[in-house]
């Protein structure tokens, strides 16, 4: 439940703002000049705010699209990411957002039309496929009933010939996707972990069974799906755990209609990692050994457990090698 909503003065009369405020008639509404005055405030406690985050409604100024690092590409020649939302309702212990942001409040940028104008301009400047990633700083679907993000952007990108939008999520909020015809301009990319890992560190997120059920329904409806096995977590007997996990995943999903698969070890920028260590001083996940590789902490398990290599080998039983992308290749 959201009981406090901050609204930038520039968007107080925006139709999306008014619609959201109607959904929360009892919320305390506070007008502000700029979202940063609340979101970037010093001496905030991420853990305390996470229990009851406020919503900040704002306008996203330019630049709205950003280049994707090369190691995060999944096959297209041109790659950009954008953030209509900052922060996520789930509480995954490894999530880098809690190291990047000092605030757990949600920031929703309601000027969707400006994002789409920028996307059209970028796509018009390229001849090849342009991948657009929407789930870097949030979960693309978890707050869909509030944001109506997918409902708007699915229709917008469908008319852009060389655009492919990735909706990265752990959510089962797929009603919007099932309510309209599928098309190849959008990939629904689900982050998945074995049950023993998900139960321990992906707090508040749907179970593996629920996510697989959502993916199966999306496949049956015709949507391209992506599988994101990232981060890999080295746990005792991880080879057997992940082998059973992949058997479970691919017994329920059709490998033929999988758009792409990504894998990557748990890795965090040094500065983010140190903040997260302070937030969770007793978290076993962060007690594991890591390598500092050019300012990135890479958690490879005891004696570099070989989990990444074994995972890549296992996946080739199910998926063509050209669909598998190693997201830590550039730092290993």
CORVENLIN-V583030 format. One record per backbone hydrogen bond with DSSP energy under -1.0 kcal/mol. CO is the residue of the C=O (numbers start at 1). NH is the residue of the N-H. E is the energy in kcal/mol with one decimal. If there is no record, write none. Layout:
CO_NH_E + CO_NH_E
This chain:
3_28_-2.9 + 4_55_-2.2 + 5_30_-2.6 + 6_57_-3.3 + 7_32_-2.6 + 8_11_-1.7 + 11_14_-1.1 + 14_18_-2.4 + 15_19_-2.1 + 16_20_-2.3 + 17_21_-2.6 + 18_22_-1.6 + 19_23_-1.1 + 24_27_-1.4 + 28_5_-3.1 + 30_7_-2.5 + 32_9_-2.3 + 34_37_-1.6 + 35_38_-1.5 + 35_39_-2.9 + 36_40_-2.0 + 45_49_-2.6 + 46_50_-2.1 + 49_52_-1.1 + 54_106_-2.5 + 55_6_-2.9 + 56_108_-2.9 + 57_8_-2.6 + 58_110_-2.2 + 66_81_-2.6 + 69_72_-2.3 + 70_73_-1.7 + 78_131_-2.9 + 79_68_-1.6 + 80_133_-2.9 + 81_66_-2.2 + 84_109_-2.9 + 86_107_-1.5 + 92_95_-1.7 + 95_98_-1.0 + 96_99_-1.5 + 96_100_-1.7 + 97_101_-3.1 + 106_56_-2.6 + 107_86_-2.1 + 108_58_-2.8 + 110_112_-2.1 + 111_115_-1.2 + 112_116_-2.4 + 113_117_-2.2 + 114_118_-2.1 + 115_119_-2.4 + 116_120_-2.7 + 117_121_-2.1 + 118_122_-2.6 + 119_123_-2.7 + 120_124_-2.1 + 123_126_-1.4 + 129_78_-1.2 + 130_164_-2.4 + 131_80_-2.6 + 132_166_-3.2 + 133_82_-2.2 + 137_87_-2.5 + 141_144_-2.2 + 143_146_-1.2 + 143_147_-2.9 + 144_148_-2.6 + 148_152_-1.4 + 149_153_-2.7 + 150_154_-2.7 + 152_156_-1.6 + 153_157_-2.8 + 154_158_-1.2 + 157_160_-1.8 + 160_163_-1.7 + 162_130_-3.3 + 164_132_-2.8 + 165_187_-2.9 + 166_134_-1.9 + 167_189_-2.0 + 168_140_-2.7 + 169_191_-2.5 + 172_174_-2.0 + 174_178_-2.1 + 175_179_-1.1 + 185_165_-3.0 + 187_167_-2.7 + 188_226_-2.4 + 189_169_-2.4 + 190_228_-2.7 + 194_197_-1.0 + 194_198_-2.8 + 195_199_-2.6 + 197_201_-2.4 + 198_202_-1.8 + 201_93_-3.1 + 202_205_-1.4 + 203_91_-2.9 + 207_211_-2.4 + 208_212_-2.7 + 209_213_-2.1 + 210_214_-2.0 + 211_215_-2.5 + 212_216_-2.5 + 213_217_-2.1 + 214_218_-2.1 + 215_219_-2.7 + 216_220_-2.6 + 217_221_-1.4 + 218_223_-2.3 + 219_222_-1.3 + 224_188_-2.2 + 225_259_-3.2 + 226_190_-2.5 + 227_262_-2.3 + 228_192_-2.1 + 228_230_-1.4 + 229_264_-1.3 + 232_266_-1.2 + 235_238_-1.4 + 237_241_-2.0 + 238_242_-2.9 + 239_243_-1.9 + 240_244_-2.3 + 241_245_-2.1 + 242_246_-2.7 + 243_247_-1.9 + 244_248_-2.2 + 245_249_-2.5 + 246_250_-2.6 + 247_251_-1.1 + 249_253_-1.1 + 255_258_-1.4 + 257_225_-1.2 + 260_227_-2.4 + 261_325_-2.8 + 262_229_-2.7 + 263_327_-3.4 + 264_232_-2.8 + 266_299_-3.1 + 268_297_-3.2 + 269_273_-2.9 + 270_274_-2.2 + 271_275_-1.5 + 272_276_-2.2 + 273_277_-2.5 + 274_278_-1.5 + 275_279_-1.8 + 276_280_-2.2 + 280_283_-1.6 + 283_286_-1.0 + 284_287_-1.1 + 291_298_-2.8 + 293_296_-1.2 + 295_270_-3.1 + 296_293_-3.1 + 297_268_-2.2 + 298_291_-2.4 + 298_300_-1.0 + 300_305_-1.2 + 301_304_-1.5 + 306_310_-2.5 + 307_311_-2.4 + 308_312_-2.4 + 309_313_-2.1 + 310_314_-2.5 + 311_315_-2.6 + 312_316_-1.1 + 314_317_-1.8 + 315_318_-1.8 + 315_319_-2.7 + 320_323_-2.1 + 321_324_-1.7 + 323_261_-2.9 + 325_263_-2.1 + 326_329_-1.1 + 328_331_-1.4
